[in-house]
Amino acid sequence: MLNDICRGVRRPTNEVVFIKVLFVTVGGSDKPIVKSINKHKPDYVYFLATEDVGSQSGSRKTVDGEGLVCQDYSDEKRYSIVTQTDLEEKQYEITIVESDNPYSIYSRFIQLISRHIEKRDRVIADYTGGTKSMSAGLVLAAVEFPECELSIVTGNRVDLIKVKSGMERIKKLPRNAVYIQRQFHLCESLITQRNYDSAHKVLDNLSVDEYIEEQSFSRLYYLTKAFDDWDKFNYHAAAEKIDMYKKDELITPFNVLVKKLVKTVEWFENWSPQQKRNPPGSGFLLVYDLLTNAERKASHQLYDDAISRLYRAVEMYEQFCLMTSELRLNTSDLDVERLPKDLRTYYEIKSDEREKKVKISLKEGYDLLKNLDHPVGKVWGNWEKKILDILQKRNHSYLAHGNKPLLKVDYLEMKKIVWDFINECDQSMKFKEGLKEYEQLPRSL
């Protein structure tokens, strides 16, 4: 019936007319219900009412019963609610509910409310009348949807039982306060897992709501996006957002660190053999950030992604060693002329005739460090077999050259070897702060 009178009704512009729907619990008093309907002027009303059970009177007859079916205590008798509000038969329906089963009411009406929300109708839930269980069931269903409005008829009370006749007023509650609180709890839980992307999406869905405190919401909104950018190696975007909260005690150290990462990326991109300046900070920060990023991926059970990052970190460490060495070498375009004469012949024959470049692999890069008597080359001599063996896990994975799914045990085994190797390399480089001191991203904001 509702579809017949409301759905498909169109304005001349063919725009669908969205209707106002009122869900209302009905108890022994008709006046609050009448006031609610007259105030909200809904297009359609769902009455939640009860039937008579033995000697216990239900509220069904007060909705559309014949004659003078409504009465409050010593007040005069009145006609039914639909008669008092001039509701036509096609404008309402009555649903008989159990007076003391809130879960039954919840499960029944969450589907109805959802249907109207999907059609972009305006939905109001008035829980003034009925038993406590009826009100609880309707409220539970309503707060599942941020769009649903909660309403109650209130006023001055003459005692602890009822509102004084003639003193009733409509009180609208923040329609989505419970929903917002629930979403914030979800957001906090996601941040605890360092799942910044999902946390930001939760907040983004709330961003159009007018019942949110702007300042605290904006802080969390921009910081979740900032650390999501960081997690995706978009350091420039992360730094821009984090800088807004640089005086925040929690954020200050991350503001300092992300700016160093930005400068390291710029150093890496603008590197040349003539550049004598080294990357900022102590140690190779991009390597450490890759390794902590791998930890985050592993915590989400993305072991292929995590192991790929471990592999890249080992490769990047070697590249940084050569780029910052006295000879200033680039593994992607090795300047053979900068090498000692006794090493040139080997690398000259590796030249790619098409690109006119000499490119060397991870192993060859570390071997070169060893041949150059670089501190990390000496460490490599002790770790070479372990590192090459463990890197096979990555080579056999779906993200490299194989079809082997990687498991937690693979990640933990590879992490142990790679982290120990990098720590020893840091010690050989005499870094004041290396991987051991590098801070993981926060679990709270």
Summary of the structure (lengths in Angstrom):
residues: 445
radius of gyration: 34.4
end to end distance: 50.3
largest distance: 112.5
contacts: 1358
relative contact order: 0.07
helix: 52%
strand: 11%
